[in-house]
Amino acid sequence: MEQLARLKLLVTIIDRPKGDTAAKICAGLGVQFHLGLLGRGTASSEVLDVLGLGETDKAVILTLVPEPLIPAVKGDLVRMLRLRHPGKGILFTLPLSGINRRSAGCLSRPVEQEGGNVVETKEKSCDYELIVASVEAGTTDMVMEYARAAGATGGTILHARRAGVHEAERFYGITLQKEREILAILAPRAGKAAIMEAIAQNVPLEGEQGGVVFSLPVDGIEGLTLD
C-alpha cells in the first residue's frame, strides 16, 4: 500500500484583511484545505511589538498541510505576510493524532522513498504549547487578565456556540450554553501549568456556566519573537 505523508494542522493568526491572502498563498502551493475563523486579539499594548496580536479583529486560518510541504508553506507565509516584522501575526503547527483515510488520501501525497527507506521531514522541537479555554461568552477579557497575571502575554478570542441536539443540555454535569467563547493562548511549555491553574481557579469549570481548559503541543512556530 502506498504510504502517505503525515498531515499537520497549520494555524495562521493575522489581521482579518489578510485572511484571504494567507489562504491563497497556501493554495498556490497545492494545499487544498482551509477553514477561516473570526477572532479578536487580546495582547496589551506593551507586547504588541513582540507578539503581533493586538486588540484588533483577527483572521484565524486552519490549514491541513502534508508534512513535506510544511517548510515551503511556512516560508512563503512568513515572507509574503512579513511575519518576521513585529505586529504582523504568528503561525504555528500542531500534530494530528488521527484522520480518516479518505481525507488523508485527498489532502496528502505519497512520501518520497530513497533506497527503500521512507524519507520523512521533522520540525524543530518547539517549547510552546497552545492553551485553549472554553468559557461563558463575555468573560474572556476577565479570564485573560487572570492568565496575564500568571505569565501569559496575549491570546486570541474565538466566538463559538453549542453544537448538538437541543435535548442534550447536560454533559458530565455541565449545562451546555449556546453562546461560548474560546480563548487560545500560546505559552512557553515551562509556564503552561501556572496559566492553566490561574484560569481553573478563577473560572467556573462546573455547573451551569461551566467551561473547560486544556492544552495542545505546538511543534513549530513563526512570528513570535520574545528574545
C-alpha positions as CSV (number, residue, x, y, z in Angstrom):
1,M,0.0,0.0,0.0
2,E,1.3,3.5,-0.9
3,Q,2.4,5.4,2.2
4,L,1.1,8.9,2.5
5,A,2.9,11.8,4.1
6,R,1.7,12.8,7.6
7,L,-0.6,15.8,7.8
8,K,-0.3,18.7,10.3
9,L,-2.6,21.5,11.2
10,L,-1.1,24.9,10.3
11,V,-2.7,27.8,12.3
12,T,-2.1,31.3,10.9
13,I,-3.4,34.3,13.0
14,I,-3.2,37.6,11.2
15,D,-5.2,40.8,10.8
16,R,-8.5,40.0,9.3
17,P,-8.0,41.7,5.8
18,K,-5.0,39.4,5.3
19,G,-7.0,36.1,5.7
20,D,-7.8,35.6,2.1
21,T,-4.1,36.3,1.2
22,A,-2.9,33.6,3.6
23,A,-5.4,31.0,2.1
24,K,-4.3,31.9,-1.5
25,I,-0.6,31.5,-0.6
26,C,-1.3,28.0,0.7
27,A,-3.5,27.2,-2.3
28,G,-0.7,28.3,-4.7
29,L,1.5,25.5,-3.2
30,G,-1.2,22.9,-3.8
31,V,-2.6,22.8,-0.2
32,Q,-6.3,22.2,-0.6
33,F,-8.0,22.5,2.8
34,H,-8.6,25.9,4.5
35,L,-11.0,26.9,7.2
36,G,-11.3,30.5,8.2
37,L,-12.4,31.7,11.7
38,L,-13.0,35.2,13.0
39,G,-11.2,36.2,16.2
40,R,-10.1,39.1,18.3
41,G,-6.6,39.7,19.7
42,T,-6.1,40.3,23.4
43,A,-2.4,41.4,23.8
44,S,-1.8,44.5,25.8
45,S,-0.1,47.4,24.1
46,E,3.2,46.6,25.9
47,V,3.6,43.4,24.0
48,L,2.4,44.4,20.5
49,D,5.9,44.7,19.2
50,V,6.8,41.1,20.1
51,L,3.6,39.2,19.8
52,G,1.6,40.6,16.9
53,L,-1.8,40.0,18.5
54,G,-3.2,43.4,19.4
55,E,-6.7,44.5,20.2
56,T,-7.8,44.1,16.6
57,D,-10.0,41.8,14.6
58,K,-8.1,38.7,13.5
59,A,-8.5,36.0,10.9
60,V,-7.6,32.5,12.1
61,I,-6.8,30.2,9.1
62,L,-6.7,26.5,9.8
63,T,-4.9,24.5,7.0
64,L,-4.1,20.8,6.8
65,V,-0.7,20.5,5.2
66,P,1.3,17.4,4.2
67,E,4.4,17.4,6.4
68,P,6.9,17.6,3.4
69,L,5.3,20.8,2.3
70,I,5.4,22.5,5.7
71,P,8.8,24.3,5.2
72,A,7.7,25.7,1.8
73,V,4.3,26.8,3.0
74,K,5.7,28.4,6.2
75,G,8.4,30.0,4.2
76,D,6.0,31.7,1.8
77,L,3.6,32.8,4.5
78,V,6.4,34.3,6.6
79,R,7.9,36.1,3.7
80,M,4.7,37.3,2.0
81,L,2.9,38.2,5.2
82,R,6.0,39.7,6.7
83,L,5.6,37.7,9.9
84,R,9.2,38.4,10.9
85,H,8.2,42.0,11.4
86,P,6.7,43.0,14.8
87,G,2.9,43.0,14.9
88,K,2.2,41.2,11.7
89,G,0.9,37.9,13.1
90,I,2.0,34.4,14.0
91,L,1.7,30.9,12.7
92,F,2.3,27.5,14.3
93,T,1.8,23.8,13.5
94,L,0.0,21.2,15.6
95,P,0.5,17.4,15.1
96,L,-2.6,15.3,14.2
97,S,-3.3,12.1,16.2
98,G,-5.6,10.8,13.5
99,I,-7.6,11.5,10.3
100,N,-10.0,9.4,8.2
101,R,-8.3,7.6,5.3
102,R,-10.4,9.2,2.6
103,S,-9.5,12.7,3.7
104,A,-5.8,11.8,4.1
105,G,-5.8,10.4,0.5
106,C,-7.3,13.6,-0.8
107,L,-5.1,16.0,1.2
108,S,-1.8,14.2,1.5
109,R,0.6,12.8,-1.1
110,P,2.9,9.8,-1.4
111,V,6.2,10.2,0.6
112,E,9.4,10.1,-1.3
113,Q,11.5,7.0,-0.9
114,E,15.2,6.6,-1.2
115,G,17.0,3.2,-1.0
116,G,13.8,1.6,0.1
117,N,13.5,3.8,3.2
118,V,10.8,6.4,3.7
119,V,12.2,9.9,3.8
120,E,10.5,11.9,6.5
121,T,10.8,15.6,7.4
122,K,10.7,16.7,11.0
123,E,10.1,20.1,12.5
124,K,12.5,21.5,15.0
125,S,11.3,20.9,18.6
126,C,9.3,23.8,20.0
127,D,9.0,24.8,23.6
128,Y,5.5,26.3,23.3
129,E,2.0,24.9,23.8
130,L,-1.4,26.1,22.9
131,I,-3.8,26.6,25.9
132,V,-7.5,26.5,25.0
133,A,-10.1,27.7,27.4
134,S,-13.9,27.5,26.7
135,V,-15.7,29.9,28.8
136,E,-19.0,31.8,29.1
137,A,-19.5,34.4,26.4
138,G,-18.5,37.9,27.6
139,T,-16.0,36.7,30.3
140,T,-12.9,36.2,28.1
141,D,-11.4,39.6,29.0
142,M,-11.6,38.7,32.7
143,V,-10.1,35.3,32.0
144,M,-7.3,36.8,30.0
145,E,-6.4,39.1,33.0
146,Y,-6.1,36.0,35.2
147,A,-3.9,34.4,32.5
148,R,-1.7,37.5,32.2
149,A,-1.2,37.6,36.0
150,A,0.2,34.1,35.6
151,G,2.6,35.0,32.8
152,A,0.6,34.9,29.6
153,T,1.4,37.8,27.1
154,G,-1.6,37.6,24.8
155,G,-4.2,35.4,23.1
156,T,-6.9,35.2,20.5
157,I,-10.7,35.1,21.3
158,L,-13.0,33.0,19.0
159,H,-16.7,33.0,19.2
160,A,-18.4,29.7,19.4
161,R,-21.8,28.2,20.1
162,R,-23.3,25.0,21.5
163,A,-23.2,22.1,19.0
164,G,-25.5,19.1,19.2
165,V,-29.2,18.2,19.7
166,H,-31.2,20.6,21.8
167,E,-32.3,17.8,24.2
168,A,-28.8,17.1,25.3
169,E,-28.5,20.0,27.6
170,R,-26.1,18.5,30.1
171,F,-22.7,16.8,29.7
172,Y,-21.0,15.4,32.7
173,G,-22.9,17.8,34.9
174,I,-22.2,20.9,32.7
175,T,-25.1,22.7,31.1
176,L,-24.1,23.4,27.5
177,Q,-24.6,27.1,26.7
178,K,-25.5,28.2,23.2
179,E,-23.0,31.1,23.2
180,R,-19.4,30.4,24.2
181,E,-16.1,32.0,23.7
182,I,-12.8,30.2,23.1
183,L,-9.6,31.8,24.4
184,A,-6.4,30.5,22.7
185,I,-3.1,31.3,24.3
186,L,0.4,30.4,23.1
187,A,2.6,30.0,26.1
188,P,6.0,28.6,26.9
189,R,5.8,25.0,28.0
190,A,7.5,25.9,31.3
191,G,4.8,28.4,32.1
192,K,1.8,26.5,30.9
193,A,0.8,24.9,34.2
194,A,0.7,28.2,36.0
195,I,-1.5,29.8,33.4
196,M,-3.9,26.9,33.3
197,E,-4.1,26.8,37.1
198,A,-4.8,30.5,37.2
199,I,-7.7,30.1,34.7
200,A,-9.0,27.0,36.5
201,Q,-9.0,28.6,39.9
202,N,-10.9,31.7,38.8
203,V,-13.3,30.4,36.1
204,P,-16.1,28.0,37.0
205,L,-15.4,24.6,35.5
206,E,-18.7,23.0,36.7
207,G,-22.4,24.0,37.0
208,E,-24.5,25.9,34.5
209,Q,-21.7,28.3,33.5
210,G,-19.0,25.6,33.4
211,G,-16.1,25.7,31.0
212,V,-13.0,23.7,30.2
213,V,-9.3,24.4,29.8
214,F,-6.8,22.1,28.1
215,S,-3.5,22.4,26.2
216,L,-2.1,21.1,22.9
217,P,1.5,20.6,21.8
218,V,2.9,23.0,19.3
219,D,5.8,21.7,17.1
220,G,6.7,24.7,15.0
221,I,6.1,28.4,15.4
222,E,6.9,31.6,13.4
223,G,6.3,35.3,14.1
224,L,6.9,35.1,17.9
225,T,10.0,36.9,18.9
226,L,10.4,37.2,22.6
227,D,14.3,37.4,22.7
